[in-house]
Structure formats: C-alpha cells, structure tokens
Amino acid sequence: MKFLPPAMLLAALVTAGPAVAKVEQCRFINSKPEREACYERQARALDAKKAEAAAKQKPSAPLERMNAEDAALSRQLRSICRGC
C-alpha cells in the first residue's frame, strides 16, 4: 500500500509528458500535400502567437510627454544654478 502513491505519480508523469510536449513534426510526413498543410498550420499558429504577444505589449510613452518632462527638468536646473 505504501508503493501506491509513488506508482500513481509515476504513471501520471509518464502519461502527461507526451501530451504536453506534442509538437508536430512536418518534415517527417511523406505526402507532399499533407506536409505543406502541416507547415501552413504551424505558420498560422506562429502568426497567432505573435499577434497575441504584440497585443499584450504595453505601448511606450509618447515622445511629447518625455519632451515636457525634459523641459520641466531644465527649468528646475536653471533655477538652481544660473551659469556659475
């Protein structure tokens, strides 16, 4: 009975591995139309993944905002030292 939990864990790991690591190997498909269809599926999946990543990216701060911050900093520095 004490070997049952480790055996169940081992069985779960063995069966879950191939399902998680499933990658379609297009170069091993012999039929040319099927192989090309496989490459098309991979390309669409990659495009969708890139589009999702691009949608998640946070837009950068606009340049006008940075210029305003730079001008404010320049005014502060000029008030501290006037050409010493």
Contacts in CASP RR format, 6 or more apart in sequence:
PFRMAT RR
TARGET T0000
AUTHOR 0000-0000-0000
METHOD contacts of the structure
MODEL  1
MKFLPPAMLLAALVTAGPAVAKVEQCRFINSKPEREACYERQARALDAKK
AEAAAKQKPSAPLERMNAEDAALSRQLRSICRGC
24 38 0 8 1.000
24 41 0 8 1.000
24 42 0 8 1.000
26 35 0 8 1.000
26 38 0 8 1.000
26 39 0 8 1.000
26 42 0 8 1.000
27 35 0 8 1.000
29 35 0 8 1.000
29 38 0 8 1.000
END
